[in-house]
């Protein structure tokens, strides 16, 4: 049921999620969904956890594929992250991520609680691994990866809002080349 519900919210979003249309679309009933997830908030929490699991899979794949040496690993990783984030086939996941991120900021005590903070921490951890050990735990290292995360997040939000991949991609490349 979780996977079917997850596919549904990728297509329709979480903001106006209603159990009846969801249940009908996935061949279940609202009662079964409530039994399985305890409440609508429980279902939302499970769906956000599923989306975050997909995000963590991405980050694990990027960690595994990171070059061990040569060049600036942080810039290389940021470029690979942008390639993945900007790929059209990931739009629905990223729209869901943005929805969860925004809602967790305005509804910090509800089903969305902690989602934005957890994703920031996850991404900063991955970016830290791409930095040289001697820089990683310094103020400069923390500022550098925060800057990269802010750039990625801002360009992603812009891309999702406008669909202008050429412009947002050029801005990403320009910034990474100038910074690193």
C-alpha positions as CSV (number, residue, x, y, z in Angstrom):
1,X,0.0,0.0,0.0
2,X,2.8,2.4,0.8
3,X,4.4,2.0,-2.6
4,X,1.1,2.5,-4.4
5,X,0.4,5.5,-2.3
6,X,3.9,6.9,-2.9
7,X,3.3,6.6,-6.7
8,X,0.0,8.4,-6.3
9,X,1.5,11.4,-4.4
10,X,4.4,11.6,-6.9
11,X,1.7,12.3,-9.5
12,X,-0.7,14.3,-7.4
13,X,1.2,15.8,-4.5
14,X,0.6,15.7,-0.7
15,X,-0.9,19.1,-0.1
16,X,-4.5,18.3,-0.8
17,X,-4.2,14.5,-0.1
18,X,-7.6,13.0,0.6
19,X,-7.9,9.4,1.6
20,X,-11.0,8.6,-0.4
21,X,-9.5,9.4,-3.9
22,X,-6.2,7.9,-2.9
23,X,-7.8,4.7,-1.8
24,X,-10.0,4.4,-4.9
25,X,-7.0,5.0,-7.2
26,X,-4.8,2.3,-5.5
27,X,-7.6,-0.2,-5.1
28,X,-8.1,0.0,-1.4
29,X,-10.4,1.8,1.1
30,X,-9.9,4.7,3.5
31,X,-10.6,2.3,6.3
32,X,-7.7,0.1,5.3
33,X,-5.4,3.0,4.9
34,X,-6.3,4.2,8.4
35,X,-5.8,0.8,9.8
36,X,-2.3,0.5,8.2
37,X,-1.1,4.0,9.0
38,X,-3.1,5.0,12.1
39,X,-4.3,8.3,10.7
40,X,-3.9,10.6,7.7
41,X,-0.9,12.2,9.4
42,X,0.6,8.7,9.9
43,X,0.2,8.1,6.2
44,X,1.8,11.5,5.4
45,X,4.7,10.7,7.7
46,X,5.2,7.3,6.0
47,X,5.1,8.9,2.6
48,X,7.7,11.6,3.6
49,X,9.9,8.8,5.0
50,X,9.6,7.0,1.7
51,X,10.5,10.1,-0.2
52,X,13.5,10.7,2.1
53,X,14.6,7.0,1.7
54,X,14.7,7.7,-2.1
55,X,16.7,10.8,-1.4
56,X,19.1,8.9,0.7
57,X,19.5,6.2,-2.0
58,X,20.5,9.0,-4.4
59,X,23.0,10.3,-1.9
60,X,24.5,6.9,-1.4
61,X,24.8,6.4,-5.1
62,X,26.6,9.7,-5.4
63,X,28.9,8.8,-2.5
64,X,29.8,5.5,-4.2
65,X,30.5,7.2,-7.5
66,X,32.6,10.1,-6.1
67,X,36.1,10.3,-7.5
68,X,38.8,9.5,-4.9
69,X,41.2,12.2,-6.0
70,X,41.9,14.8,-8.6
71,X,40.3,18.1,-9.1
72,X,37.9,19.6,-6.6
73,X,35.7,16.8,-5.4
74,X,33.1,19.2,-3.9
75,X,32.6,21.0,-7.2
76,X,32.5,17.6,-9.0
77,X,29.9,16.3,-6.6
78,X,27.8,19.5,-6.9
79,X,27.9,19.1,-10.7
80,X,26.7,15.5,-10.4
81,X,24.0,16.4,-7.9
82,X,22.8,19.1,-10.3
83,X,22.7,16.6,-13.2
84,X,20.5,14.3,-11.2
85,X,18.3,17.1,-9.7
86,X,17.7,18.7,-13.1
87,X,16.8,15.4,-15.0
88,X,13.2,15.6,-16.1
89,X,12.5,12.1,-14.9
90,X,13.1,13.2,-11.3
91,X,10.6,16.2,-11.3
92,X,7.8,14.5,-9.5
93,X,10.1,13.4,-6.7
94,X,11.6,16.8,-6.4
95,X,8.2,18.6,-6.4
96,X,7.2,16.2,-3.6
97,X,10.5,17.0,-1.8
98,X,9.9,20.8,-2.2
99,X,6.3,20.4,-0.9
100,X,7.5,18.5,2.1
101,X,10.3,20.9,2.7
102,X,8.0,24.0,2.6
103,X,5.2,22.4,4.7
104,X,7.7,21.3,7.4
105,X,8.7,25.0,7.8
106,X,5.1,26.3,8.2
107,X,3.7,23.2,10.1
108,X,6.7,22.3,12.3
109,X,4.7,20.2,14.7
110,X,2.6,18.2,12.3
111,X,3.2,15.2,10.1
112,X,5.8,17.3,8.3
113,X,7.9,17.9,11.4
114,X,11.6,17.8,10.9
115,X,11.6,17.0,7.2
116,X,13.4,20.1,6.0
117,X,16.0,20.0,8.8
118,X,16.7,16.3,8.2
119,X,17.2,16.8,4.4
120,X,19.6,19.7,5.1
121,X,21.7,17.6,7.4
122,X,21.7,14.7,5.0
123,X,23.0,16.8,2.1
124,X,25.5,18.7,4.2
125,X,26.9,15.3,5.4
126,X,27.3,14.2,1.8
127,X,29.0,17.4,0.7
128,X,31.3,17.2,3.7
129,X,32.6,13.8,2.5
130,X,33.7,15.5,-0.7
131,X,35.9,18.0,1.1
132,X,39.5,17.4,2.2
133,X,39.6,16.2,5.8
134,X,41.7,19.2,6.8
135,X,39.0,21.6,5.6
136,X,35.9,19.6,6.5
137,X,35.5,20.7,10.2
138,X,36.6,24.3,9.8
139,X,34.4,27.4,9.6
140,X,35.5,27.8,5.9
141,X,34.6,24.1,5.2
142,X,31.1,24.5,6.7
143,X,30.5,27.7,4.9
144,X,31.7,26.3,1.6
145,X,29.3,23.3,1.7
146,X,26.4,25.5,2.9
147,X,27.1,27.7,-0.1
148,X,27.0,24.7,-2.4
149,X,23.8,23.4,-0.9
150,X,22.1,26.9,-1.1
151,X,23.1,27.1,-4.7
152,X,21.7,23.7,-5.5
153,X,18.5,24.3,-3.6
154,X,17.9,27.7,-5.1
155,X,18.6,26.6,-8.7
156,X,16.3,23.6,-8.2
157,X,13.4,25.7,-6.9
158,X,13.9,28.1,-9.8
159,X,14.0,25.1,-12.3
160,X,10.8,23.7,-10.8
161,X,9.1,27.0,-11.0
162,X,10.1,27.9,-14.5
163,X,11.3,24.7,-16.3
164,X,14.2,26.7,-17.7
165,X,17.0,24.1,-17.6
166,X,19.4,26.0,-19.9
167,X,19.4,29.1,-17.7
168,X,19.5,27.4,-14.3
169,X,22.2,24.9,-15.5
170,X,24.3,27.8,-16.9
171,X,24.1,29.6,-13.6
172,X,25.1,26.4,-11.7
173,X,28.1,25.9,-14.0
174,X,29.2,29.5,-13.9
175,X,29.1,29.6,-10.1
176,X,30.9,26.3,-9.6
177,X,33.6,27.3,-12.1
178,X,34.1,30.8,-10.5
179,X,34.0,29.4,-6.9
180,X,36.2,26.3,-7.3
